[in-house]
Amino acid sequence: MTKLRKAVFPVAGLGTRFLPATKAIPKEMLTVVDKPVIQYVVDEAREAGIEHFIFVTGRNKAVIEDHFDIQVELYDTLERRGKNAVLERLHGMQPQPGQTSFTRQQEPLGLGHAVWCARELVGNEPFALLLPDMIMQSPKGCLSQMVEVFDKTGGNVVSVEECEPSQTHKYGIVGRGADVAGGFEINAMVEKPKPEDAPSNFYINGRYILQPSIFDLLAQQERGAGGEIQLTDSMLTLMEQQPFHGYHFTGRTFDCGSPEGFVEANLAFALERPDLREHVLRAVEASGRN
Ligand code: UTP
């Protein structure tokens, strides 16, 4: 079976749910504690064995490319000042030369269109797709967990988590069939269904392993809701042609594209840090009293 080597990060969205913060700063560069959101997602991909990081960017997103570049002057200054711990941390996050590629989605025509823009860089092999505004907290990364299933099932795998049954209208929802190799068969997939029409409360939490045939389907697809090319429509066709499994992720997902998810993520990741935990707990208690 072909090893999963490449990951696509669509970062061309406008981030309208997070205005005014995202007027000049990409939402992927907002920080959860002290790391930009995009760094969490790239770290998760690297942990899962990804060797090539493909970013689909848009206007105002050049700072993402800068973030993954070496800052020679800064590194020299840190070295001169003996700030070795932070320097080591920066080096640890740095992709190796040639491991990153950037392509532009010239118009924000939807997630499906952004993925299609990566077709030449991905080529004819399976790839991971990570939505950078969703970040996860778990001892083992979400993509690493998925790869364990993918290594047994091949085909396509999406990660899911449970949402409140009343909230299905916010997500892509899948129906859960028989258990297979640590995952399960998907027997339905619906984009943002009303609770009464939803096949379950399992929502796709922003992580996918897809076969390259998705690109041909995306190329043929008509624009759907809101004039956008939806990924779900092509995945539905792919489901009829190839194995397609779900994986119930063990951990917590935060939607950092929304202010409430972003605040929750900051709290959860700060509480995980031994150097911040007590301070944050005291601050939350004090704010709760006011
Ligand atoms: P979202 O719908 O969450 O992102 O898309 P958005 O459009 O930036 O956010 P809002 O709703 O206006 O606040 C999911 C992912 O797909 C990317 C986004 O960057 C995000 O990572 N995306 C979306 C693109 O790359 N291109 C698009 O045309 C649309």
Residues whose N, C-alpha, C, O or C-beta is under 5 A from the ligand:
A	BS01	UTP	P10 V11 A12 G13 L14 G15 T16 R17 F18 V56 E107 P108 L109 G110 L111 A114 L131 P132 D133 G257
